[in-house]
Amino acid sequence: MSIKTIDKTDLRNNLASTINALGRDDILFIKSRGKLTGKAIIDDELLEDLLLMQDGNYIASIAKARNEIKQGDVYTFDEVFGDVL
């Protein structure tokens, strides 16, 4: 896991290239005027791994959803949003 920091002005000016440069295990902390803001950018799979350490029920629900997808137990776009759009 690699931990990096970036100033929010640099992030704003280079958002796409900054996100593309991040790896799966990277965490990018955002600074403002040299101080950490308490905000971070993290890969969703890494976040799931970190949540696993905190909440087994959450990860179990993700595993269940992934199994449902593999089994084809899914809804089409039209089934979900057909009446709304």
Stockholm file with secondary structure:
# STOCKHOLM 1.0

chainA/1-85         MSIKTIDKTDLRNNLASTINALGRDDILFIKSRGKLTGKAIIDDELLEDLLLMQDGNYIASIAKARNEIKQGDVYTFDEVFGDVL
#=GR chainA/1-85 SS CEEEEEEHHHHHHTHHHHHHHCCTTEEEEEEETTEEEEEEEECHHHHHHHHHHHCHHHHHHHHHHHHHHHTTCCCCHHHHHTTTC
#=GC SS_cons        CEEEEEEHHHHHHTHHHHHHHCCTTEEEEEEETTEEEEEEEECHHHHHHHHHHHCHHHHHHHHHHHHHHHTTCCCCHHHHHTTTC
//
